[in-house]
């Protein structure tokens, strides 16, 4: 199963669990613009701990078999070229502009803020008691030209309609 547990005295931080889950989730996705030989380009929009954890973990190991280039951006117009954009909660009020900046094909949007999935972020992490789980927005994936396996959709909370 693709989920993780975080106890009240965690051996692993919640953001570490999310960073590792993100890699597992990506293995259930396919998209045509992914460069099979190049690095996975990740942009962290904002200053959330998830982005810092992704950078820390994947600076030392591969992400879904690829090297990773992580950079941070403060504004949607600074996103540039990316395969994955991790959207910090501080951009909740500007989410439509952020998603507009990610509208080109092949950009996987990721968040960990309540309501982001329903608002068009493709993968959104949430906490259910001590477990970190995720929701998938199939419409957001379709807009980005990304296909999710049936197995991933059975493990996720599906939001925003098919």
C-alpha positions in Angstrom: 0.0 0.0 0.0 1.2 3.5 -0.7 0.7 5.4 2.6 2.8 6.1 5.6 2.5 6.3 9.3 3.6 9.1 11.6 3.2 8.5 15.3 3.0 11.2 18.0 6.7 10.6 18.6 7.7 10.0 15.0 10.8 8.1 14.0 10.4 9.9 10.7 9.1 13.4 10.1 5.8 13.8 8.3 7.6 15.6 5.5 10.1 12.8 5.1 7.2 10.3 4.8 5.6 12.6 2.1 8.9 12.9 0.2 9.3 9.1 0.0 5.6 8.6 -0.9 5.9 11.1 -3.7 8.6 9.0 -5.3 6.4 5.9 -5.0 3.4 7.7 -6.4 5.4 8.8 -9.4 6.2 5.2 -10.3 2.4 4.8 -10.9 2.3 7.7 -13.3 3.3 8.0 -16.9 3.5 11.1 -19.0 4.8 11.7 -22.5 7.1 14.7 -21.8 9.2 13.0 -19.1 12.8 12.9 -20.3 13.8 9.3 -19.8 17.6 10.1 -19.6 17.6 13.5 -17.9 17.2 14.7 -14.4 13.8 15.2 -12.9 13.3 18.9 -12.5 11.5 19.8 -9.3 10.5 23.4 -8.4 9.4 24.1 -4.8 7.1 27.1 -4.8 7.2 28.6 -1.4 9.1 27.7 1.7 7.3 24.6 3.0 9.1 21.9 4.9 8.1 19.3 2.3 10.2 21.0 -0.4 13.2 21.2 1.9 12.8 17.5 2.8 12.6 16.5 -0.9 15.8 18.5 -1.6 17.6 16.9 1.4 16.5 13.3 0.5 17.0 13.4 -3.2 20.3 15.3 -3.3 21.8 12.0 -2.1 19.8 9.4 -4.0 17.8 8.9 -7.2 14.1 9.8 -7.5 12.2 7.1 -9.5 15.6 6.1 -11.1 16.6 9.6 -12.1 18.9 12.3 -10.7 17.0 15.3 -9.3 17.5 19.0 -9.7 15.5 20.8 -7.0 15.2 24.6 -6.9 13.0 27.0 -5.0 10.8 29.8 -6.4 9.0 32.6 -4.6 6.5 33.5 -7.3 4.5 31.5 -9.9 6.3 33.3 -12.8 9.6 31.9 -11.4 8.5 28.3 -12.0 10.0 28.0 -15.5 10.6 24.5 -16.8 9.8 21.7 -14.4 8.5 18.2 -14.3 7.1 18.5 -10.7 6.0 21.6 -8.9 5.5 21.4 -5.1 3.1 24.1 -4.1 3.5 25.5 -0.6 0.4 26.4 1.5 1.3 30.1 1.5 0.1 30.1 -2.2 -3.4 28.9 -1.3 -4.8 32.4 -2.0 -3.0 32.6 -5.4 -3.6 28.9 -6.4 -5.3 29.7 -9.7 -2.3 31.8 -10.9 0.1 29.0 -9.8 -1.9 26.4 -11.7 -2.0 28.7 -14.7 1.8 28.9 -14.6 1.9 25.0 -14.5 -0.7 24.6 -17.3 1.7 23.3 -19.9 1.6 19.6 -20.6 3.7 17.3 -18.4 3.8 19.3 -15.1 2.8 17.3 -12.1 1.5 19.6 -9.3 1.9 18.4 -5.7 0.6 20.0 -2.5 0.0 19.2 1.2 -2.7 21.7 1.9 -6.4 20.9 2.7 -8.5 21.7 -0.3 -5.7 21.8 -2.9 -6.9 18.5 -4.6 -10.4 19.8 -5.1 -9.0 23.1 -6.5 -6.9 21.4 -9.2 -3.6 20.2 -7.7 -2.9 16.7 -9.1 -1.5 15.0 -5.9 -2.2 16.4 -2.5 -1.1 14.9 0.8 -3.2 14.9 3.9 -3.1 13.4 7.4 -5.6 10.9 8.6 -4.9 10.3 12.3 -1.3 9.1 12.4 -1.2 8.2 8.7 -0.1 10.3 5.8 -2.3 9.6 2.8 -2.8 11.3 -0.5 -5.6 12.3 -2.9 -5.5 12.4 -6.6 -7.3 14.8 -8.9 -7.8 12.9 -12.2 -8.9 16.0 -14.1 -5.7 17.8 -13.1 -3.6 14.8 -14.3 -5.6 14.7 -17.6 -5.0 18.4 -18.1 -1.3 17.8 -17.7 -1.2 14.8 -20.0 -0.3 12.5 -17.2 -1.9 9.1 -16.8 -2.4 7.4 -13.4 -2.5 3.6 -13.1 -5.7 2.1 -11.9 -3.8 0.7 -8.9 -2.8 4.2 -7.8 -6.4 5.4 -8.1 -7.6 2.6 -5.9 -5.0 3.6 -3.2 -5.8 7.3 -3.3 -8.8 9.4 -2.3 -10.0 10.6 -5.6 -11.2 14.2 -5.7 -12.6 16.6 -8.2 -14.4 14.0 -10.3 -13.0 11.6 -12.9 
